[in-house]
Amino acid sequence: QVQLVESGGGLVQTGGSLRLSCTASGSIFTIYTMGWYRQAPGQQRELVADISSRGIPKYADYVKGRFTISRDNVKKTVTLQMNSLGPEDTAVYYCTAGIFAATASTRNYWGQGTQVTVSS
């Protein structure tokens, strides 16, 4: 069974930083694109950033220059470094990954989400 487990959320003041991590575990053959989405109350889930298996990142316009995504293919982790946080970044952040697993199928898996709250 494949699982994605996130860590690193919390409460921070405006202008502060947080680092989110997500580790994949289970019967995994290949991990393709990994990424982070977020969902604020009453809003749709939206892409924050993702990174291909070759390490090519992609960012939403509203986080460019503030957030950095990285991955470690050996450790099966993806990390989101978030700097210059503002109240608008308050949301539940979800890790996702495209995984080819022992079930012999490929699909997107999701973590349980981690709360990020930025106080003004």
Salt bridges, closest charged atoms under 4 A:
GLU46 OE2 - ARG38 NE 2.94
ASP50 OD2 - LYS58 NZ 3.50
ASP61 OD1 - LYS64 NZ 3.15
ASP89 OD1 - ARG38 NH1 2.90
ASP89 OD2 - ARG66 NH1 2.77
